[in-house]
Amino acid sequence: MQEFIRKHEGAVLGVLSGWDRVRFMGTLRMLSCVGGMMTYLSKAGVLLKDFGGFVESKSDGMKEAIQARARELGRPVVYLASSRICKEEIALGIAQKDGVKDGLVCVLSAVEPCMSYLIGKDAARKRLVLKAGLRKCLHLYGYGIDETFGWMSIRIQTWFPFTVQVCVNGREWLARQMDRAGIGYERRDNCFARISDLPKAQALMEKMHELNWPEELERVVRALNPLHGQMIPEWPMPTYWSARETEWATDVMFRSEQELASIYPALVRSAIHAYSSPDVMRFLGKKLTGHFQGEIQSSYKHRPEGIRVKHRVKGNSIKVYDKQGSVLRTETTINDPRDFKVYRAKEGDSNGEKRWRVLRRGVADLHRRAMVSQAANERYLDALAALDTSQSFGDLLRPECRAVIYRKRKVRGLRPWADEDQALLTAISRGEFAMEGFRNKDLAVHLGLGKLDPKKASARISRLLRILRAHQIIRKSPGCHRYFLTPKGRVLAAAVLQVQVVTLQQVARAAA
């Protein structure tokens, strides 16, 4: 990210990183599996033949309690005939119409699909069985303006296992924090175009990591549902809070819309043409290996707020778009954290041995998820810095095509159109090498030397590495035999590889 900022420092006001939209889910873990649900029904003395009536009584009690709370506060309860209706638009319209500045705005209800339980028949054993499956039930949406989080929403499933979803926005939270701290800012929709004290604002944003999330989430849900935590008095259990979807945004604030517009079209075109699947994996901190199961997609789309480029790997993605004219937003969305690691002890054994383990959905690993997302945004911005250059291709490449003296010996220049050098630049630019670098033997397969005698292959690659080092395209890591692309090398390699995929028609359009 620092390379991008240095490159455009004259046009950039500053950078703000932090949570954008975060969707939490609260579950009663023991009731989220058939075995746990059967144990609960046994404790409650409920037979499967009475399951429907038992659950319905619980559901009716919850719905009445929530609707009574809304009536008590003088707020409307609106039933929506279709689950496809945009609920946030309706809630915002009600808030504007009624002039609501804090507290509950409205409660909306709609019948929507959910994962729950069904009673089926086991013909072989001639008995009823409990099955987990997809069904429909009424969901209640509470929209409000919280004293801590600002505009937010709560979604409550009114059928077992009574899952709860809470959606908050980090920029909303920061705005309220800056108001209390007396920091001036210019806000446009869900971003800040200017902040009077950016370092202090970033420090406030970091304090979001210190929130006691279970406590805060319990507070906001209980304000809407008085029965929260009391739905199963026969078997009290805490709500397990997890982050189902997180968006971490890095906003580069430009001084004017014109200064961002002057570079943004070239950035997004380059991002679509130049970034391969390994690059996308690398942005998200992963390697593309033969064991990868999934799909990697890149897309380019015009949206009302600007042009957006998005790269998706399974359930996770990274995207960049111009927001509100003068803000360049890079955003990492994580829906499936299992592809990442966190250094922690085993769950349930806080004093046990720590090691790198799978990143959990639980809020306990939320801080690590923020670190992973920030690193992804920074890698993406640095890659954009390498792509966006005002230097002509000829001026960039001409010095590197000449022979140079390296350690008192003459070293040939690059041959960017030769198959050998193109394969070399492609290999060292692979996404999996960006984080940990590459070794001599790592390049053998990618250069088609895997069938050669290992010693001959190693000697040949050493000569190629010497050429790259002589032209300062790569650097050797001290104390080991790993190499990394230099900033100059990233620019040059990206330019050479990008030219390979540009058509004559695209060149003609650019020249025009």
C-alpha positions as CSV (number, residue, x, y, z in Angstrom):
1,M,0.0,0.0,0.0
2,Q,2.9,2.4,0.8
3,E,4.1,2.1,-2.8
4,F,0.7,3.2,-4.1
5,I,0.6,6.1,-1.6
6,R,4.1,7.3,-2.5
7,K,3.3,7.1,-6.2
8,H,0.2,9.4,-5.8
9,E,1.2,11.3,-2.7
10,G,0.6,14.7,-4.3
11,A,-3.0,13.7,-5.0
12,V,-3.9,11.7,-1.8
13,L,-5.2,13.2,1.4
14,G,-4.8,10.1,3.4
15,V,-5.9,6.5,4.0
16,L,-8.5,5.0,6.4
17,S,-8.8,1.3,7.0
18,G,-11.4,-0.6,9.1
19,W,-14.6,-2.6,9.1
20,D,-17.3,-1.7,6.6
21,R,-20.2,-4.1,6.9
22,V,-20.1,-7.0,9.4
23,R,-22.9,-9.6,9.7
24,F,-22.8,-11.5,12.9
25,M,-24.8,-14.7,13.6
26,G,-25.9,-15.8,17.1
27,T,-26.7,-19.5,17.5
28,L,-27.5,-21.9,20.2
29,R,-24.8,-24.4,19.2
30,M,-26.3,-27.5,21.0
31,L,-29.6,-26.9,19.1
32,S,-27.8,-26.6,15.7
33,C,-27.5,-30.4,15.2
34,V,-30.1,-33.2,15.3
35,G,-28.4,-34.9,18.3
36,G,-28.4,-31.7,20.4
37,M,-32.0,-31.0,19.5
38,M,-33.1,-34.5,20.5
39,T,-31.3,-34.2,23.8
40,Y,-33.1,-30.9,24.5
41,L,-36.5,-32.3,23.6
42,S,-35.7,-35.2,26.0
43,K,-34.8,-32.7,28.8
44,A,-38.0,-30.8,28.1
45,G,-40.1,-33.9,28.1
46,V,-41.4,-33.3,24.5
47,L,-42.3,-36.3,22.2
48,L,-41.7,-36.0,18.5
49,K,-45.4,-36.3,17.9
50,D,-45.9,-33.1,19.9
51,F,-42.9,-31.3,18.3
52,G,-45.0,-29.0,16.0
53,G,-47.2,-27.7,18.8
54,F,-44.3,-27.2,21.2
55,V,-42.2,-25.2,18.7
56,E,-45.3,-23.2,17.6
57,S,-46.0,-22.1,21.2
58,K,-42.3,-21.0,21.6
59,S,-42.5,-19.1,18.2
60,D,-45.7,-17.4,19.0
61,G,-44.4,-16.2,22.4
62,M,-41.3,-14.7,20.7
63,K,-43.3,-12.9,17.9
64,E,-45.7,-11.4,20.5
65,A,-42.9,-10.2,22.7
66,I,-41.1,-8.4,19.8
67,Q,-44.3,-6.9,18.4
68,A,-45.3,-5.7,21.9
69,R,-41.9,-4.0,22.3
70,A,-42.5,-2.2,19.0
71,R,-46.0,-1.1,20.0
72,E,-44.6,0.1,23.4
73,L,-42.1,2.3,21.5
74,G,-44.7,3.5,19.1
75,R,-43.0,2.0,16.1
76,P,-44.7,0.2,13.1
77,V,-44.8,-3.5,12.5
78,V,-45.0,-4.2,8.7
79,Y,-45.6,-7.5,7.0
80,L,-44.0,-7.9,3.6
81,A,-45.7,-10.2,1.1
82,S,-42.4,-11.0,-0.6
83,S,-39.0,-11.8,0.8
84,R,-37.4,-10.1,-2.2
85,I,-38.5,-6.6,-1.2
86,C,-35.5,-4.5,-0.1
87,K,-36.1,-4.2,3.6
88,E,-33.4,-1.6,4.2
89,E,-35.0,0.8,1.7
90,I,-38.4,0.5,3.4
91,A,-36.8,1.0,6.8
92,L,-34.8,4.1,5.7
93,G,-38.0,5.5,4.2
94,I,-39.8,5.1,7.5
95,A,-37.0,6.6,9.4
96,Q,-36.9,9.7,7.1
97,K,-40.7,10.0,7.1
98,D,-41.1,9.8,10.9
99,G,-37.9,11.8,11.6
100,V,-36.4,9.0,13.8
101,K,-32.9,9.9,15.1
102,D,-32.3,7.1,17.6
103,G,-33.9,3.9,18.9
104,L,-36.1,1.4,17.0
105,V,-37.3,2.5,13.6
106,C,-39.6,-0.4,12.6
107,V,-40.1,-4.1,12.7
108,L,-40.5,-5.8,9.3
109,S,-41.6,-9.4,8.9
110,A,-41.4,-11.8,5.9
111,V,-41.6,-15.6,5.3
112,E,-38.2,-16.7,4.2
113,P,-36.3,-20.0,3.8
114,C,-34.2,-21.2,6.8
115,M,-32.4,-24.2,8.1
116,S,-34.5,-25.9,10.8
117,Y,-36.1,-29.2,11.7
118,L,-38.8,-31.4,10.2
119,I,-40.6,-34.4,11.5
120,G,-40.4,-37.4,9.1
121,K,-41.3,-41.0,9.1
122,D,-38.9,-43.9,9.3
123,A,-40.9,-46.6,7.4
124,A,-38.4,-49.4,8.2
125,R,-38.6,-48.8,11.9
126,K,-42.1,-47.5,11.9
127,R,-41.3,-44.5,14.0
128,L,-41.0,-40.7,13.8
129,V,-37.6,-39.1,13.3
130,L,-36.2,-35.6,13.6
131,K,-34.5,-34.3,10.4
132,A,-32.5,-31.2,9.7
133,G,-33.5,-29.5,6.5
134,L,-34.6,-26.4,4.6
135,R,-38.1,-25.0,5.4
136,K,-39.8,-21.7,5.6
137,C,-40.8,-19.6,8.6
138,L,-41.5,-16.0,9.6
139,H,-38.4,-13.8,10.1
140,L,-38.5,-10.6,12.0
141,Y,-36.3,-7.7,11.0
142,G,-35.6,-4.9,13.5
143,Y,-34.1,-1.7,12.1
144,G,-32.9,1.0,14.4
145,I,-30.3,3.7,15.2
146,D,-28.2,2.4,18.1
147,E,-26.2,4.8,20.4
148,T,-23.0,2.9,19.7
149,F,-23.3,1.4,16.2
150,G,-25.6,3.9,14.5
151,W,-27.8,2.5,11.8
152,M,-28.1,-1.3,12.1
153,S,-30.4,-4.2,11.6
154,I,-31.3,-7.5,13.5
155,R,-32.9,-10.5,11.8
156,I,-34.5,-13.1,14.0
157,Q,-35.6,-16.6,12.9
158,T,-38.9,-17.4,14.8
159,W,-38.5,-21.2,14.5
160,F,-36.0,-23.5,16.1
161,P,-33.0,-23.1,16.4
162,F,-33.9,-19.4,16.7
163,T,-30.8,-18.1,15.0
164,V,-30.2,-14.3,15.1
165,Q,-28.3,-12.1,12.7
166,V,-27.0,-8.6,13.5
167,C,-25.6,-6.3,10.8
168,V,-23.5,-3.4,11.8
169,N,-21.3,-0.9,9.9
170,G,-17.8,0.2,11.0
171,R,-18.1,3.6,9.2
172,E,-21.4,4.2,11.1
173,W,-19.6,3.4,14.4
174,L,-16.6,5.6,13.5
175,A,-18.9,8.6,12.7
176,R,-20.4,8.5,16.2
177,Q,-16.9,8.1,17.7
178,M,-15.6,11.1,15.8
179,D,-18.7,13.2,16.8
180,R,-17.9,12.5,20.5
181,A,-14.2,13.3,19.9
182,G,-14.9,16.5,18.1
183,I,-13.2,15.4,14.9
184,G,-14.6,17.1,11.8
185,Y,-15.3,15.1,8.6
186,E,-17.1,15.2,5.3
187,R,-19.2,12.1,4.9
188,R,-20.7,10.9,1.7
189,D,-23.0,7.9,1.9
190,N,-20.9,5.1,3.6
191,C,-17.4,6.7,3.3
192,F,-15.5,9.8,4.4
193,A,-14.2,12.1,1.7
194,R,-12.2,14.2,4.3
195,I,-11.3,13.9,7.9
196,S,-9.7,16.8,9.8
197,D,-7.5,14.5,12.0
198,L,-6.9,11.3,10.1
199,P,-4.4,9.7,12.5
200,K,-6.8,10.2,15.4
201,A,-9.7,8.8,13.3
202,Q,-7.6,5.7,12.4
203,A,-6.8,5.2,16.1
204,L,-10.5,5.4,16.9
205,M,-11.2,2.9,14.2
206,E,-8.7,0.5,15.8
207,K,-10.6,0.6,19.1
208,M,-13.4,-1.3,17.4
209,H,-11.1,-4.4,18.0
210,E,-11.4,-3.8,21.7
211,L,-15.2,-4.1,21.8
212,N,-16.6,-7.0,23.9
213,W,-18.6,-8.2,20.9
214,P,-20.7,-10.9,22.7
215,E,-21.8,-8.3,25.3
216,E,-22.6,-5.6,22.7
217,L,-24.5,-8.0,20.5
218,E,-26.5,-9.4,23.4
219,R,-27.4,-5.9,24.4
220,V,-28.8,-4.8,21.0
221,V,-30.7,-8.1,20.5
222,R,-32.3,-8.0,23.9
223,A,-33.5,-4.4,23.2
224,L,-35.6,-5.8,20.4
225,N,-36.4,-9.2,21.8
226,P,-37.1,-9.3,25.6
227,L,-37.1,-13.1,25.5
228,H,-33.6,-13.4,24.1
229,G,-31.7,-15.8,26.2
230,Q,-34.9,-17.1,27.8
231,M,-36.4,-19.1,24.9
232,I,-35.3,-22.5,26.4
233,P,-35.4,-22.2,30.2
234,E,-35.4,-26.0,30.4
235,W,-31.7,-26.0,29.2
236,P,-30.1,-22.5,29.5
237,M,-27.1,-22.0,27.2
238,P,-25.2,-19.0,26.0
239,T,-25.5,-17.7,22.5
240,Y,-22.4,-18.4,20.3
241,W,-21.6,-15.3,18.2
242,S,-19.8,-15.7,14.9
243,A,-18.9,-13.4,12.0
244,R,-20.7,-14.8,9.0
245,E,-19.7,-12.1,6.6
246,T,-17.1,-9.4,7.0
247,E,-16.0,-6.5,4.8
248,W,-12.8,-4.7,5.6
249,A,-12.3,-1.6,3.5
250,T,-9.2,0.5,2.8
251,D,-10.2,4.0,1.6
252,V,-7.6,6.1,-0.2
253,M,-9.0,9.6,-0.1
254,F,-8.0,11.8,-3.1
255,R,-8.0,15.6,-3.0
256,S,-10.5,15.8,-5.9
257,E,-12.7,13.7,-8.1
258,Q,-10.6,14.8,-11.1
259,E,-7.4,13.4,-9.7
260,L,-8.8,10.0,-9.0
261,A,-10.6,9.9,-12.4
262,S,-7.3,10.6,-14.2
263,I,-5.9,7.3,-13.1
264,Y,-8.8,5.0,-12.2
265,P,-9.9,3.9,-15.7
266,A,-6.4,2.7,-16.5
267,L,-6.2,0.9,-13.1
268,V,-9.3,-1.1,-13.6
269,R,-8.6,-2.1,-17.2
270,S,-5.1,-3.2,-16.2
271,A,-6.4,-5.2,-13.2
272,I,-8.8,-7.2,-15.4
273,H,-6.2,-7.9,-18.1
274,A,-3.1,-8.5,-16.0
275,Y,-4.2,-10.4,-12.9
276,S,-4.3,-14.2,-13.3
277,S,-5.7,-16.8,-10.9
278,P,-2.4,-17.1,-8.9
279,D,-2.4,-13.3,-8.5
280,V,-6.0,-13.4,-7.1
281,M,-5.0,-16.2,-4.7
282,R,-1.9,-14.3,-3.6
283,F,-4.0,-11.2,-2.8
284,L,-6.0,-13.3,-0.4
285,G,-2.8,-14.8,1.1
286,K,-3.2,-18.2,-0.5
287,K,-1.2,-20.4,-3.0
288,L,-2.7,-21.9,-6.1
289,T,-1.8,-25.6,-5.9
290,G,-3.0,-28.8,-7.5
291,H,-5.1,-29.5,-4.4
292,F,-7.2,-26.3,-4.8
293,Q,-10.9,-27.1,-5.2
294,G,-13.0,-24.2,-6.2
295,E,-13.4,-21.5,-8.8
296,I,-11.5,-18.2,-9.2
297,Q,-13.5,-15.4,-11.0
298,S,-12.7,-11.8,-11.9
299,S,-15.4,-9.4,-13.1
300,Y,-15.7,-5.8,-14.3
301,K,-19.0,-4.0,-13.6
302,H,-20.5,-0.5,-13.8
303,R,-22.3,0.3,-10.6
304,P,-24.2,3.5,-9.6
305,E,-21.3,4.5,-7.3
306,G,-18.6,3.8,-9.9
307,I,-16.8,1.1,-11.9
308,R,-16.0,-2.0,-9.8
309,V,-13.4,-4.8,-10.4
310,K,-14.0,-7.9,-8.3
311,H,-12.0,-11.1,-7.8
312,R,-13.6,-14.0,-6.1
313,V,-12.1,-17.2,-4.6
314,K,-14.8,-19.6,-3.4
315,G,-16.7,-17.6,-0.7
316,N,-14.1,-14.8,-0.3
317,S,-13.4,-11.9,-2.6
318,I,-11.4,-8.7,-3.0
319,K,-12.6,-5.7,-5.1
320,V,-11.7,-2.1,-5.9
321,Y,-14.0,0.7,-6.9
322,D,-14.2,4.5,-7.0
323,K,-16.7,5.5,-4.3
324,Q,-18.4,8.9,-4.2
325,G,-16.0,10.3,-6.8
326,S,-12.9,10.9,-4.8
327,V,-12.4,7.8,-2.7
328,L,-10.6,4.7,-4.0
329,R,-11.9,1.8,-2.0
330,T,-10.2,-1.6,-1.8
331,E,-12.4,-4.1,0.1
332,T,-11.8,-7.7,1.2
333,T,-14.9,-9.8,2.0
334,I,-14.5,-13.0,4.0
335,N,-17.4,-15.4,4.1
336,D,-15.4,-18.6,4.6
337,P,-12.5,-18.0,7.0
338,R,-11.4,-21.7,6.9
339,D,-8.8,-20.9,4.2
340,F,-6.9,-18.7,6.6
341,K,-4.9,-19.5,9.8
342,V,-4.6,-18.0,13.3
343,Y,-2.0,-18.6,15.9
344,R,-4.0,-19.9,18.9
345,A,-4.5,-22.6,21.4
346,K,-7.1,-25.4,20.8
347,E,-10.7,-24.3,21.4
348,G,-11.7,-25.1,24.9
349,D,-8.1,-25.2,26.1
350,S,-7.0,-21.6,26.5
351,N,-3.8,-22.6,28.4
352,G,-2.8,-25.3,25.9
353,E,-0.1,-25.2,23.2
354,K,-0.5,-22.5,20.6
355,R,0.0,-23.3,16.9
356,W,-1.3,-22.2,13.6
357,R,-4.9,-23.4,13.3
358,V,-7.8,-22.8,11.1
359,L,-9.4,-19.4,11.4
360,R,-12.8,-19.7,13.1
361,R,-16.0,-17.8,12.3
362,G,-16.3,-17.0,16.0
363,V,-15.8,-13.4,17.2
364,A,-12.7,-14.6,19.2
365,D,-10.8,-14.6,15.9
366,L,-12.2,-11.4,14.5
367,H,-9.0,-9.4,15.1
368,R,-7.0,-11.9,13.1
369,R,-9.6,-11.7,10.3
370,A,-9.0,-7.9,10.3
371,M,-5.2,-8.5,9.9
372,V,-5.7,-10.9,7.1
373,S,-8.1,-8.5,5.3
374,Q,-5.8,-5.5,5.7
375,A,-2.9,-7.5,4.3
376,A,-5.0,-8.5,1.3
377,N,-5.9,-4.8,0.7
378,E,-2.3,-3.7,0.9
379,R,-1.1,-6.4,-1.5
380,Y,-3.8,-5.4,-4.0
381,L,-2.9,-1.7,-3.8
382,D,0.8,-2.4,-4.2
383,A,-0.1,-4.5,-7.3
384,L,-2.1,-1.6,-8.6
385,A,0.9,0.7,-8.1
386,A,2.9,-1.6,-10.2
387,L,0.4,-1.6,-13.0
388,D,-0.4,2.1,-13.1
389,T,2.7,3.8,-14.5
390,S,2.9,6.9,-16.7
391,Q,6.2,5.8,-18.0
392,S,6.2,4.5,-21.6
393,F,6.8,0.9,-22.2
394,G,9.9,1.7,-24.2
395,D,11.4,4.0,-21.6
396,L,10.8,1.4,-18.9
397,L,12.3,-1.5,-20.8
398,R,15.1,0.0,-22.9
399,P,17.7,0.2,-20.1
400,E,17.0,-3.4,-19.1
401,C,17.7,-4.7,-22.6
402,R,21.3,-3.5,-22.4
403,A,24.2,-5.6,-20.9
404,V,25.4,-4.5,-17.5
405,I,28.4,-5.2,-15.3
406,Y,27.5,-7.2,-12.2
407,R,30.2,-8.1,-9.7
408,K,32.9,-7.4,-12.2
409,R,31.4,-9.6,-14.9
410,K,29.3,-8.7,-17.9
411,V,25.7,-9.8,-17.8
412,R,23.4,-9.8,-20.9
413,G,20.3,-7.7,-21.1
414,L,16.8,-8.9,-20.9
415,R,15.1,-10.4,-24.0
416,P,11.4,-9.7,-23.2
417,W,10.1,-11.3,-26.4
418,A,12.2,-14.4,-26.1
419,D,10.4,-17.5,-24.8
420,E,13.0,-18.1,-22.1
421,D,12.8,-14.6,-20.6
422,Q,9.0,-14.4,-20.9
423,A,8.7,-17.8,-19.1
424,L,11.1,-16.5,-16.4
425,L,9.2,-13.3,-15.8
426,T,5.9,-15.2,-15.7
427,A,7.3,-17.7,-13.2
428,I,8.7,-15.1,-10.7
429,S,5.5,-13.2,-10.8
430,R,3.4,-16.1,-9.7
431,G,1.1,-15.3,-6.8
432,E,2.4,-18.0,-4.4
433,F,5.9,-16.4,-4.5
434,A,4.8,-13.0,-3.4
435,M,4.6,-13.7,0.3
436,E,7.4,-16.3,0.9
437,G,9.6,-15.7,-2.1
438,F,11.0,-18.4,-4.4
439,R,14.1,-20.6,-4.5
440,N,16.1,-22.0,-7.4
441,K,14.3,-25.3,-7.3
442,D,10.9,-23.7,-7.1
443,L,11.3,-22.4,-10.7
444,A,12.4,-25.7,-12.3
445,V,8.8,-26.9,-13.0
446,H,7.5,-23.5,-14.1
447,L,10.4,-23.1,-16.6
448,G,9.9,-26.6,-18.1
449,L,13.2,-27.9,-16.6
450,G,11.7,-30.6,-14.5
451,K,12.9,-33.4,-16.7
452,L,16.5,-32.2,-16.8
453,D,19.2,-33.5,-14.5
454,P,18.7,-31.6,-11.2
455,K,22.3,-30.2,-11.3
456,K,22.0,-29.0,-14.9
457,A,18.6,-27.4,-14.2
458,S,19.9,-25.7,-11.0
459,A,22.9,-24.3,-12.9
460,R,20.7,-23.0,-15.7
461,I,18.3,-21.3,-13.3
462,S,21.2,-19.8,-11.4
463,R,22.4,-18.1,-14.6
464,L,18.9,-16.7,-15.1
465,L,18.7,-15.5,-11.5
466,R,22.0,-13.7,-11.9
467,I,20.6,-11.8,-14.9
468,L,17.6,-10.7,-12.8
469,R,19.8,-9.7,-9.9
470,A,22.1,-7.7,-12.1
471,H,19.1,-5.7,-13.4
472,Q,17.8,-5.3,-9.9
473,I,14.6,-7.1,-10.8
474,I,14.9,-9.5,-7.8
475,R,16.7,-9.3,-4.5
476,K,18.0,-12.1,-2.3
477,S,16.7,-12.4,1.2
478,P,19.6,-12.2,3.8
479,G,20.5,-15.5,5.4
480,C,18.6,-17.8,3.0
481,H,18.3,-18.7,-0.6
482,R,15.0,-17.1,-1.3
483,Y,14.4,-14.3,-3.8
484,F,11.7,-11.6,-4.0
485,L,10.6,-9.2,-6.7
486,T,11.8,-5.6,-6.1
487,P,9.4,-2.7,-6.7
488,K,11.2,-2.1,-10.0
489,G,10.8,-5.8,-10.8
490,R,7.1,-5.8,-10.1
491,V,6.5,-2.8,-12.4
492,L,8.6,-4.3,-15.2
493,A,7.3,-7.8,-15.0
494,A,3.7,-6.6,-14.9
495,A,4.3,-4.4,-17.9
496,V,5.9,-7.1,-20.0
497,L,3.2,-9.7,-19.1
498,Q,0.4,-7.2,-19.7
499,V,1.6,-6.4,-23.1
500,Q,1.3,-10.1,-24.0
501,V,-2.5,-10.0,-23.6
502,V,-3.2,-6.5,-25.2
503,T,-4.8,-6.8,-28.6
504,L,-4.0,-4.5,-31.6
505,Q,-7.6,-3.3,-31.4
506,Q,-7.1,-2.2,-27.8
507,V,-3.8,-0.4,-28.7
508,A,-5.6,1.4,-31.5
509,R,-8.4,2.5,-29.2
510,A,-5.8,3.8,-26.6
511,A,-3.9,5.7,-29.3
512,A,-7.1,7.3,-30.5
